[in-house]
């Protein structure tokens, strides 16, 4: 395998559209590069070549808008009638000039002799049409590509079939074609320990390709640039297939071993590794001690590939722990269990997994067949390898003999200091109210105090570093923090990744999981941050006790589930030029700009409200302090009025990709409705019907219309998802942070996911096109709060 060639995308035939500094650029070639469906669809037409007219429905989901007549190929174009003004959020024509517009240059003598090209004029003025062009003019394909596409965000989606799965089981991915380290929608990991939330079995790295990660959708893409948001790739990945592992009928059974034999072999493998220089010794131990050779007398399995096959077959037996099940992914429940049988079964499974892992990653195993094998493994075996890899990286077993000549084994936590430092950063970022207690426990100077790792299974998993990829890491680090603070008592001992829509109040602050709608909405408030999947410190609520754990009732959001066709057509549907043509009328494009002058400063968060639901789950009867199920709401004050917003739907907020050298132009078929956050937004209650994506619903008498819409969405999908989005609501929530909180709460109240676009990084046109690419009908424009806001 050779290194993947990477370079800056310039709309050429280059198959890879990534910046040279991109994390993706360091990867080797993938088999998908030879698949035509994986190749990005770029367009770089010669001006003289004629192209077949592409139907407008393939470029934009808008079906009812009038077709714009192209005049580029006609010898004598008729004059176009004046077009109605484009939809903008303000009538102020000065807002069309970009806020970063450079100062005007002096009129030099040579400037009168040299006529600027349309590209030079547009880049210098940021006014449309550029000087020298008139309404009704046509741009050539080259000029349109240079002016309209330069620096704009473009998106590509991919659909992959899941190996060893039934038909029609696919995983979805989405990338921005010019993504780089400085131009990405992902939030960086604040500590290296947090990178364990994702795992790539083929090659260790902090920034893996999402399609080769063990965790799907890839958790490395779960957190967006701003708190409470996710990424376009993670949003698209959530619509992929939920694959249930296949059942295997393995007949090969392992040999019985004592726990001391298992630990002794593990300690040997950690220090010495496999006996690769002595194939007979390697064969003898495997087939005389661990498993049986099914062809011992006819064809002994001396080859590593045969031994790997036998180990994989043994590990597919249903007698082992299934680590694909989220309930089994707190590994310390097994290796630190008080049950000797449970502990022995775990270490037996771990030994077989380590034997397989070391054979797969042996020096003689070439990269290409190794990668092919790892990607084709049954899921239960792949997760066994994840446990083996985490164990070898973070744990060490030491054998010692006592005075009575008995062997004892001790475990060394190799990554404990790294995990402790990551916990300090986690607590400090969330402004934990009892930091002195945390520091006292982590210093471990008081011998009467219990070591941090011995306080719970979650704490042992965290401080040992045996953290499996996926959703468990945020809960392990938070529960470890709670375990190190004795003042929390037992009230916060019920947090678990099995119930992710949860949070808690501690003293004068609340903290929320990134999977809880309360945290997603409140994360836009001032002074609130997100780290390792937790959001806080958030506003206090009088409806909860001073220390109380909460589970929030939340529904699935409105909208249609994405299909492979929706994902694979993403680049065509959201292209900045619109349909492919030989020339492009200037009148087809506009520069949408938000209103930045007249911004409201009246909306404020008044109260965070919680009401217990009438029907409580059985888990609430576990004992005193067990969390209840609540309905959450936020009350806003605006100009003497109170606006309550119920946080009913678990919508997603997707961080918009930053664009370069904006603002950019928007093709007229990307219809949008601009509205200020304080201008009748609270009165819009049927945006689903206006945008078009729930127009094929049926309602029953006496039932809530929105509930019936969700039911219809899950039972029948008459059209593709992207055909349902006919207009995007562009909410301008500039100014103070509470404006964005209100816009997010409105989305959670009505069930609409949204693109979150900071106008300091993303122009209005690119954010609206990303919404069409993701089949989302709402975009929230924000500034991230005002500088005058203090972190109080």
N, C-alpha and C positions, 0 to 999 in steps of 0.2 A: 504494500500500500504506500502511495506517495502522499506527500503533504498536499492539502487542498490549496489550490491557487485562489488567492483572495485579492480583491481590489475594490476601489470606489466605483459604485454603480454610476454609469453615465448613459444608461439606456442603450447599451450595446448588446452584442450577442453573447457577452460574458455570462456564463451560467450562474455566477455567484455575485450577488449584489450586496456585499458586505464591505464595510470599511476595513482598511488594512490593520487598524488597531483593534478590530473587533475580537471578542472572545471566541466567536465562532470561527474566525480565520485561523486559529491555531489547530483546528481539527483536521483529521485526515479525511480522505475521500470516503464517501458513503455509498453503499450500493444504490441508494435512491437516486444518485445523480445520473444513473444510466436509465432511469425510468422517465419517459417523456412527461408523465403527469407531475413529476417533481420539479421540472425545469420552470423557472419563473418566466412569465409571458411578457417579454419586453417588446417594444415597438420602436423601430428606428427606420421609417420608410424613406426611400429616395423620393425627391420631389417630383420626379418625372413619372413615377410608377402609379398606375391606376389601381384602386382598390374597390372591391365590391362593398357596396353600402351595407353596413351592419344594422340590423333592426335596433331601434332605440330600446326595446325591452331587454336586450342583452347587456346594455350599458347601464341602465338605471331601472330601478323597480317602478318608476313612475309610468303608469300606463294611460292615464287620462289627460296628460298635458299635450298641448298642440305641438306637432313636429316642427322644428325649426328648419326652414329650407336652406340647404347648402348651395352656395353660388360659385364655389371655387372652380368647378369644371365647366361652367357656362361661358361662352365667348363674350356676351354682352349682358352682364347682370343688371336687372331692373333695380331701381332705387328702392331701398327698404323704407317702409313707413316708420315713423318714430315709435319706439317701443315704450311701454309703460315703465315707470321707475321700478327698479329692483327692490325687493323687500329688504329694508334696513331697519335697524332699531332706532334710528334717529334721522331727522331731516337735515341735520347739520352737515353741510357738504365738506366742511373742514375735517370731519372725522374720517373722510376717505384717505387722507394723508396718513401714512404710517407714523407711529409715535417716535420711531427711531430714524426719521427722515433726516438725511444729512443737510447741513446748511447750504443755501444756494451759492453756487460759484460765481465769481466775477465774469462778466462778459468780456472775454479776451478776443483779440483780433482773429486768431486762428479758429475760434469756435464758429465764426460766421462763415468760414470757408468749408468746414467739415460738417457734414450732415450725419447725425447720430442714427444708428440703426434702432429699430423698435425695441430690441433687447436692451441696448444701452440707455435709451430714454426711459424705459420702464424701471430699470434698476436704479436710476438716479432720482426719479420722481415718485415712484410708487403710486402713480395715478393712472386710472384706466378710463378711456383708452390712452395710450402713451402719446406724447407729442409727435406729430407727424402722421398720426393715424386718425381716421374719422369713423364714426358709426356707419356701419354697412360695409366697411373694408373687410378683406380676407387676410388671414395670416397663412403663410406657407407652413407645411408640415414641420420644417426645421425650425422656423421662428416660433411656432406654437410650442414645440417641444422645449426650446430654450427658455421662453418667457414663462410659460404656464407650469412646466414640470420641474424647473430648476429649484431644488431645495424643498419641494413639497413632499409630504409623507405619502408613500405608496405601500400597499399591503398585499401580501400573498398568503393564501391559505392552502393547506394540504390535508389530504385524507389518506390514512394508511390502514390497511386491513390488519387486524390482530392475528398474529400467528397462532396456530393450533386452536383457533376459535371457530364457532359456527359461522356460516355466511352472514353478510351484512353486519358484522361487528367491526367497527372502525374507530380509530382514534384521530382527533383533529388537532391541527397545529396552525399557528398564524405567526408570520414574521413581518417586520418592516424591512423593506428592501435595502435601506441604507443605515441599518442599525449599527451603532458603535458604542464604545465605552462611555462617551460623552453625550450620546444621543440615543437614549433608551427609555422605555417606560417602566423599567424595573428599579426597585429600591435596592441599594447595596446592603450587604450584610454588615452589621456593625461589629461583629466579632466572628472569628473563624469557626468558633464552636457552633454558630447558628447555621453554618453551611451543611451540617449533618441532616438538615431537614430534607435534603434530596441526596440521591446516590446514583452514580453512574457506574455500573459493573464493568464496563469495557475499559475505562481509563479514568483514574481519579482526577478530578478537576473541580474548581469552584464554580465554573460557569458551563455546565454541560449542555449539549444539545437537548432540547426537551424530549425528542423522540427516542432517545436512548437511555432515558432515566428509568429506574425501576418504579418509582412512584409516578402514577398517572392519574390526573394531569400533573405535570412536573411542578413540585412545590418550590423550586428555585424561581419560578415565575409567578408565585402566588401573591406577592406584595408589590403594589405599584409605587410610583414616585412620591405620591402624597399619602398621608395616613388614611386608612380605611378604604383604599382602592386596591384593585388587582390589575393584571395586565391583559392585553388583548389575547395573548396566547393562552393564558389560563382560562379566560372567559370562553374562548372557543373550545378548549379542551374539555371543559365541563359538559359540553353537549355531546361528547363522544360516548361510545358504548361502555356500559358498566359490565365488565367481563367477570363472570363467575368461573373460578378455576375448574378445570375438568377433573373428573374422578379417574384415578388410575388403579388398576388392579395388579399391584406388584406382588409377585410370588416369592421373590428373593427376600429372605429374612436375615437380619444381622445375627451374629453370634452373641451369646450372653457375656457380659463383662461386669466386673466389679468397679465401683466408683474410683477406687485407688488406681486401678489399671488405666482407666480413662484419663484421670488427671495426670498420671505419669507420662502417658503418651502425648498429651497436649503440651506439657512442659518441655518434652523432647522436641516436638515440632516447632515450638516457639524459638528455641535456641539453635537447633541443628538443621531443621527443615527435613525434607524428604531425602531418602537414600537414593538419589537419582544416579549416583555413580555405581551403584550395585543393584541392578535390576532384579536379581534373584532374592536379595534381602527385602527389597521393596515388595516383591510378589509374595514372599512368605509371610510377612507381617499382615498384609491386607487380607489374604485368603486363608490364613491359618488362625488369625486372631479376630478380625473384624467381620468379614463376610465370607460366603462360599463361592467358589469358582464353578459356574454351571457346566463348564467344559474342561474340567481339570485333567481328564484322562485322554481326551481327543484333541483339544486345541487350547492349551493353557494360555491364560490372558496375561502375557508379559508386556504387551503394548499398553502405553498410557491411555490411548483412546479407548481400548477395551475396558480398562479399569475405571475410567470416567463413566462409561456407559453403565457398568455394574453399580457404581455408587449412586448414579442418578436414579436407577431403577429401585434401589433400596430406599432412597429418600422420598420416593413417591408413595410409599406405603402410608395408609391412613392411621397408623399407630403413632405417628410423630405429631408434634405441635405444629399447627397450621399458622404460620406467621403472616399469611395474607389476610387473616381475620383481624380486624382492628382491635378486638377484645384481647388478643394475645400479643400485642405489640409493645407492652411494657415488659421488657425482657427480664428485668430483675425479679419479677414475680416467680421466676423459675430458678435462676441460678443462685438466688439468695432466699429460696423458700425454706420454711421450717420443716417441710415434708421431705424426707429422705428419698422417697420414690420419685417425687416430682423433680427433685434436683438431679437424681441419677439419670432419668429419662432425658432431661435437657442436655446434660453433658455428653451423653451417648450420641444424641443427635448432633451436637456441636462438633464432636470428634469426626464423625462421618462427613460433616460439611467442610471442616478444615482440610481433611484429606482430599476432598474433591476440589476445593478452592486452590490448594497448592499445586495440584496436578494441572488444573486449567491454566494457572499463571506460571507454570514452569518455564525455564528459559528455552526449552526445545519446542514449545508450542508456538507456532507462528501466529502473527497478529490476525491475519485474515480468517483462518479457521477458528481461532479463539473467539473473535467477535461474532462470527456466524453462530457458534455454539451458544454463547451467552444470550444472544437475542432470541434463540429458539428454545431455551430451557422452559420447562413447565413452571408456572408462577410459584408454586410451593417450593421448588428447588432453588429458584432465583432468590427468594427471600431467605432460604437457609444460607445461601452464600453471602447475603447481606449481613446476617448475624455473624458468620465466620469472619468476614472482613472487619466489621466493627470490633470484634473480640481481639483479633490479631493486632489491630492498630492501637487499642486502648488498655488492654489487660495483660498481665503477666502472672504466671503461676510459678511459685518457688517451692521446691521440695526440700524438706529438712528432716533430720532424724532426731528423735528425742533420746533421753537417757535409757529408756526401755527398748531401744532399737526399733521403735515404731515410726513409720513414715508419716509426716504431716505436711500439709500443703497450705500455703498462704497466697493471697491474691494481692497484687500491687496495682493500684489505680494510676496508670502512667499519665493520664490526661487530667488528673484531679485539679492541678493548679490552673490549667487553662479553663476548666469548667467553673472554678471559683471566680476567676476574673470575669468571665462572661456573665456570671450571676450578679456580680457587683455592678457591671455596666447596665444590665437589665434593670436592677432595682434603682440605680441612680437616674436612668433615663425616664422611668415612670414616676420619679419623685416619691419613692416609697416613704411613708410617714414614720417609719421606725428604723432608719438606717443604722443607728448606733447598735441596736440589737443584732442586726445582720452582720455588721463588721465584727462584733464580739464573738459571734458563733463561728464565722469563717476564719478568724485568726487561730482558733483551736488552741488557745493558751490555758484555758481552764480544763483541767483533767476531769472535773466532775461533770462537765457537759458531754452529752452524747455526740460522737462525730457526726458531721452533717450527712454523710452517706448512709448512716444507720437509722435515720429517722423515718423512712418509709421506702416502699418499693420505687416510687417515682424519684425520690432523692438518690437512691442507689443507682438507678438507671442514669440519672443526669451526671452525677459526680464520677461515675465510672466511665462515662462516654459511650456506653452501649445504648445508643439512641438509633432506632430504626428510622428510615426515611418516611415521610408522610406527615400526618396530622398530629403525631404524638408529641413532637418536640416542644411546641408552645405550652402544652399542659405539664410536661415534665419540669420545665424551667420555672413556671409559675408555682406549681405545687412544692418544688424545692425551696423557693423563696418563702412560701407560707410556712413550711416546716421549720425553717430557721428563725421564725419570728413567733415566740411563744405567746405574745399578746393576741394573736389571731384566734387562739382557742381551738375549739372543734367545729365552729360554725362554717369554716371554709374548707372542710375536709371532704367535700363532695364534688369538687371540680374534676371532670373527666372528659377526655376527647370523645367518648361515646355520646355525650350530650353537648355538642359544641355551641348551641345557642344559649350561652350562659355568661355570667359575670358576677361581680360581687361588690358590695360597699364595705369599705374599711376606713373607719374614722370619718374624715370629711371629704372623701373622694370615692369615686366608683371606677372600676376597671372592667374591661369587656374584651371578650374574644373577638378576633378578626372575622369569625364566622357568625357573629351575632349582629343583628340589624341595629341594635342600640349603639354598638361601638362604631359601626360603619357610618352612622349619621353624626354622632358626636365627635368623631375624629377630626371633623373640619373646624371645631371650636378652637379658640385661642388657648395656647398653652398645652394642647393635647398632642401627644406623639404616639408613634407605633414602633414597637420593637419586638422581634421574635414572635409575632403573631398576637401580641396583646396591645390594647389601646388604653391610654390613660395619661395622667389622672383626669377624669371627667367630672362633670358637675355632680354635686351631692343631691340626694333626693330625700325628703322627709317621709316618704312612704315606706322606707325600709329601715331596719334596725341599724344601729351604728356599725355592727359587723354582721353581715348576712350574705349568703349565697343566693343567686337568683337564676332561674331558668325562664326564658322568654318564649312565648308562643308566637310563631311566625309562619306565614304561609309561603308557598312557592310563588314567585312573581309571575305576572302575566307575560304573554308572548309565546311564540312557537319555538319548538326545538329545531336546532339547525340540522340540516341534512348534508350529506357529502357534496351535493350540487351547490348548496349555499356556500360552503367553505371553499370549494375548488374554483368558484367563479368570483371570488372576492377581489382579485386583482382587476378583472374586467369591469365589474360593477362600480368600483371606486376609483377608476383611473381619472386623473385630473383633466384630461382632454375630453372625456366623454367618448362617443363613438369614434372609431378610426375613420379618418377621412383624408383626402389629399389637400384640403384647405379648411380653415376654421374661421367662421365669422366672428368678428370682434364682439358683436352684440350678444353672442351666446354666453359671455362671461361677465362676472362682476367681482368687485372686491368687497366682501361683507366685513363690516367693522362694528364692534360693540360700542355702545355709548359709554365713554369714560369720564364725562364731565358731570352729568346730572345723575349721581349715584346716591341711593337712599342710605340713611344712617339711622333709621327708626326701628328696625326689627331687632328684637332681643329675645334670647331664650329666657323664659319666665320660670318654667318648672319642668322637671323630669318626673313623670307620673307613672306609677305602677299600681295595677289593680289585680288581685288574685282571680284566676279563672274559676268558674263554678265547678268544673270537673277537674280534679287533680289526679295526676298519674299515681300509680301504686308506689312508685319509688319515693313519693313524699311521705309515706308512712314508715320509712326506715327507722325513724327515731327522732328525738328532739334535735333541731338544727338542720334537718334535711331540707333541701331547697324546695320551695313551692314554684308553681308555674304561674307566670304573670303575663298580663297584657300591658305593653309599654306604650307611652305616648309622650309627646313634648308639647308644652303650651308656650306659644310665642306671644309677645306683646308688640303691638305695632300701632302707633298713633292713638292710643287709648282703647284699642280693640284687643281681644284675646283670640288667637287662632290656634285651636287644638289640632294636632296632627298625630294620628295613631300610627305607630310603627308596626303595621300589620304584615307587610310582605318582606321577605328576605331577598331584596333586590341586590344587585351588584353595581359597584361604581368602578369604571374602568379608567385608568389613568391614560390620558391621551399622549401619543408619541410627540416629542418635540419636533418641530419643523425647523428649517434653516432659511434665513434670509427672507422672512415673511414680511407683510402678509401675502398670501397667494390668491389666485383667482379661483372662482367657483363656477363650474358649469351650471347652466340654468336649470337642468333637470334634477339637480340635487335640491329639491324644494325644502324650505325651512320656514318656521314661524318664529321670529324674534319676539321676546317678551322679557320685560324687567321683572325681577323677583317680587317687587311690590306693586306691579301693574296687573292686577286681575289674575295673577297666577293661582291664587287661592280659590278662584271661581271656576277654574278649568277642572272639570270632573269626568270628562269623557274623551280624554286625549287618545285613548286606545281606539275609539271609533274614528276620531279625526285623522289619526295617522294611518289607519287602515288595517292594522294587523290583527284585529279581533272582530272584523266585520262578518266573519262566517261563524257566528256563535248562535246558540239557541238558549233561550231562558225558559225556565219553568215558572208557573204561577206561584207566588208566595215565596220565592227564593231570591236571595240577593243576587243582583245582576252580575257583579264581579265574580262571585263564587261560581256561577253557572258558566262564566267565560273560561275560568280555569278548568272546569270539568270538560267543556267542549274542546279546549286546547289539547287535553291529554287523550281524548278519545278519537278525535278526527282532525286531520290536517289536510284540507283540500288543495292548498297551494304551497309552494316553497316559501320559506320564511322571508327571504328577501323581497318576494313579491307583495308582502303585506305592509312594507314600510313605504308609504307614499309621501310622507312629510315628517320632518324632524323638528321638535320643539327646542329652540335655542334659548335657554334660560340665562339671563345675564345677572349673575349673583356677585357682582364686583363690590368692592368696598369692604366693610367689616366682615369678620369671620361668621357672624351669626346669619348673614345673608346666605352663605353657602350651606350652613346647617339647615336653614329653612328650606332651601331648594332640595336638599337630600331628603329631608323629612317628608316633603311633598311627594317625592318619588316612592318612598317607603309606604306612604299612606295609600297611594293609588296603584302601586305594583309595577312601576316602570324602572328598569335598570337604566343607567345613564353613563355617558362619557364625561369625565371630569377634565376640563381643559383650562390650564393656567395660561392666561393670555401673555404672560411674560415669556413663555416657552413655545406656545402653540398658537397659530393663527386660527381664525374662525373657520376659514374654508377647509383646512386640513382636519379639524375636529369634526366638522359635519360629514365629510367624506368617510372618516373612520367610523362614525355612527352607521352610515349606510353599509360599510364593509362588515360590521359586526351585527347587522340587523337589529339595531337599537334605535329607538325613536325619540330619545331625549339627550341633549347635551347641556351641561352646566358649565358656564364660563365664570372663572373666578380669578382673583389676584392673590389668593392665599392669605387674605387679611390685609389690614393696613399696618404700616410701620408704627403708627401712633398707638396701636393697641399694645398694652403692656401685659406681660405674662404674670398675671396676678394669682 
